[in-house]
Structures are given as C-alpha cells and as structure tokens.
C-alpha cells in the first residue's frame, strides 16, 4: 500500500469508506427495519465520529502544518479559521444552488419541478457525502496511510448507519427493498470523487495542505450542524442521539491516536 501514490490512496480509501454505505443498508434487503429511536442513536454515532475527525484528524494537523510554514503567532490560526469558514460556506452554497430534498425538511434550493423526488434526495445525500470523501482524500494526500487510515475507518463506520437511514427512508416512500438498497449504495459513490480531489490538491502543492485539511473539516462541520444533529433531534430522541454522539466521538479519538 505504501507504494501507491497519495492520489490513489485517497481514491481507494474514500471508495472503501463510501462502500460501507451499501453495507449499512443491507438489513433492508431482509425486511429488517430498526426503530426511529435506534436510527437516531446510530446517526448520533455518525455525527460523533465526524465531529472528532474534524478536530483531531483535520483541524489539529492543519494547525501543525501551518505552523511549519509560518512558525507561531496569529498566521496559522488565521489560515485555519479562514479555511474552515470557506469549507462551511462551500457546502452552504451547494445547498442553496443545487435542487435537493430532505425527507424531514422537504425541498431546498432552486425550483426543481422537473426532477423526480428520488433524484432530489440523491443530490441531497451527495452534498452530504462529498465532504466526507474530501476529508479522507486530504488525509491520505497529506500523510499517507498514517493520516488517512484513521479517517477512512472513522468515516466508513459512520457511513453504515447513514446508509441504513437512507434505505429505511426510501422504504417509507414506497420503494422496493432492492431499489432502496441500490439507491443507498449509489449515494456512497460521491465519496471517491471527493477523495480523489482532496488527495490531488494537497499532494500537488504543500502550501495548500493546511488549507485543504481545514476546508475539509469546515465542510464536515456544516453537514453535522445543518443536517445530522437536527435530524436526530426531530423525533424526540435527543438523549439517545447524544449518547450515540459521545460513543462515536471517543471511538474516533481512539482510532486517531492508536492508528495515526
């Protein structure tokens, strides 16, 4: 694996992480449909992993990389803060400009009357998954296996409950089991695209490394705040969701320290 280029590592790592979306959705093929409380617990777990990955695997390394170029002082912090805001702004812009739909909050973005509802939902999940792939790609592009593997494992773990949530939602909309699973599986394919882009950018230009790491963190933080946490609190299961978040956060912290 060490002989592979950073771009190939980023692509393969994000592809593996994205494929766990399909694995997580497998129970719907056998008629298994977890309760809403269980799904909120699992989505909280996903949010915890993403939150820990944003700080321990992306923001802290971004600060370290910026300090190597600018020593100490305000410059490293300023670079990372600006890049985080740019990452959050980029995902917010996609939310505004791309027509999409969330099962809970309905349609968002520009008028989309000509698009079928399932495609609106796929676009929404793609907006969600692309930053995750970007983060994995940046991790592999910046430090190879040592930095990329914990991110790929963490993002992969949180993709499983997301895949299940997508498939269950589609079942509720009247889709067959096989079609619900297939659509959930396809939504994970946005991650290798993001992984390839992230690994390519930071491996081509070293000065872009802190920007890329913090940008990916900002993109994920926006998804956590705007999408996942509100969804887990929508049905009154805040305690379970918060428990899941705590478990996911400490698992990701353990993975980052032990494997990084």
N, C-alpha and C positions, 0 to 999 in steps of 0.2 A: 504493500500500500504506500510506503514512503517513497517509492519510485514514481508514483503518479504525480502529475502536475497539480498545483493548487486549484486550478480551474476544474480539472477532472475530479479531484477530491470533493470540491464544493458541489459539483453536479451530482455525483454518486451519493454523497452524504445527504443532500436535500431530497434526492429521489427516494432513498431508503426511509427517511423521516416521513415524506409525503405518502409513501405506500402504506404506512400504518393507519392512515385514514380508512383505507379499504379493510384492513384487518379489524379495526374497531367496529365497523358496520356489519360484520359477519353475523352477529346474533339475529339480525332482522331476517336473514335467509331461513332461519329455523323457527320463526314465529315468536322469538323472544323479544319482549318489549318492556324495558325497565320502567319503573315508575318515574313520575316527574321529579320527585324528591331525589331519587338516585341519579338521574341525569344532571340535576343541578349540582349535586355533590361532585360528580365527575367533571363537569365544566368548571367548577371552582378549582378542582385539582389542576386542570389545564391552565387556568389563569395564574395559579401559584407558580407553576413551572415557568411560564412565560415571564412573570414578574421577576423571579430570581435570575433567569437567564439574561434579562435586560440589564440588570445591575452587575451581577457577578461575572458574567461571561462577555459582556459588551461594554458597559459604561466604565467599569474599573480598568479593563485593558485599554480602552480608548484614552483615559486619563494618563495611563502609564506610557502609551505610545506618544501622546502629545508632549509629555514631559521630556522624552528623549530628544525631541526636536527643539523645544523652547525652554528647557530647564524648568525651574519652578516659577511661581508667580501667577498672574491672572490669565496669561495666554492659554495654557492648557485647559483651564476650566471654561474659559470663554469659548474656545473651539468646540468643546464637548457640548456645552449648553446650546450653542447655535445649531449644531448638527442634530441634537435631539429634537429641537423645535422644527427643524426642516423635515425630519423624518415624520413627525406627527402631522405637520402641515401637508406633506405629500399624500398621506393616506386620507386625510380630511378632504383634500382636493379630489381624489379619486371618488370618494363617497359622494361629493357634490356633482361631479361631472359625468359619472357613469350611471346609467339607469340600473337599479337593482332593487331587490325586495328582501326584507326580513320577515319571517313568519310572525314574529311578535309585533313589530312596529310598523309593518306594511311597506309600501313603496317609497323609495327615496331617489333623489337625483332627478334628471330631466324627464320629460314626458316619454313614456315607454309603451304606449298603447299597442304598437306593432309587434312587441316581443311577447312570447309566451311566458307565463309565470315561472315555469321551471328554469328558463334561461335567466330571468331576473335573479332568481335565487342563486344560480351557479355563479353569476357575476359577483353577487354579494360575498360568497364564500371565497372566490378568487381574490377579491380585495383583502379578505381576511388572511388567506394562506400565503400570498406573495411575500409579505414582510417576514414571515417565519422562514421561508426558503432563503430570503436575502440574508437573514441573520446567520443561518447555517453556512452559507457560502462565504460570508465575510469571515466567519470563524476559521474555516479551513484555509481561506486565502491569506489570512494574517499569520497563522501559526501552525499550519498543517494539522496532523492528527491530534496533537496535544490540545489545541484550542478548539478544533472543530468537532471532535468526537463527543465531548460532554454536551455541546449544543445539539448535535444531531440526535443523541439519545433522549435528551430532555424534550425537544420539540416532537420527536417521534412518539414519546409517551403521552404527550398532551394531545396529539393528533387522534389517538384512538378514541377517547370519549367524544371528541368533536365529530368524528366520522359517524359514531353511533347516533349522536344528536341529530345530525343531518338526515340520516336514513330514517329515523323514527319520525321526524317532522314530515318527510315526504310520504311515509305510510299514512300519516294523518291527513294528508292532502289527497289520498285516494290512489297513490301509485302502488304498483305491484311490488312484492318483496324484492324480486330480482332487479327491477328497474330502480327502486330506491337505493339498493346496494350499489348498483353500477354508477349512478349519478354521484353518490357519496364518494366512491372510489375515484372518479374523474376529477373531483374538486381538489384532490391532493396533487394533481399534476402541475398546479401553479407553482409548487414549491421548487422543483428542479429548475424552472425558468429563473426564479429569484435567486437560487443558489448559484447558478452559472454567472449571473450578472454580478452578484456580490463578490464572488471569488475573483472574477476577472478584474473588477475595478481596483480592489486593494492589492492584487498581485502585480498589476501593471505599474502602479505608482505608489511608492512607500509613503510619501507625504499625505496621501489620501486615506491612510489606514485609520487614524483616529476619527476622521470624518465619517468613513464608512461604518465603523463599529457603532458610533453614537447615533448615526442616522438610522441604522437597523434597529437599535434599541428604541428610539423615538417612535418608529413605525409600529413596533410591537406594543409599546405602552399605550398608543392611541387605540389599538384594537382591544386591549384589555379593558380600558376605561369606557370606550364607546360601545363595545359590542358584548363582551363576555360577562363582565360583572353585572351590568343591567339585566341581561338575560337570566342569570342565576337568581336574581332577586325579584323577578317579575311574578313568581307564583307563591311567594311567602316562605321560601325555604332558605332564608338568609343564613341561619345557623349552620345548616349542612354545607352550604356553599362556602362559608368561611372556614369550616373545618377542612374541606377539600383543598381550599387555597393554602392553608397552613401546611398540609401534608405535601402538596406539590412543591411549595417553596423550599421546604427542608430537604426533600429528595433531590431537587435540582442543585441546591447548595452542596449536598454531599457528593453528587456526581461531579460537579465542577472542581471541588477540592481534591477528590480522590483520583480523578482521571486527568485533570488538567496539569 
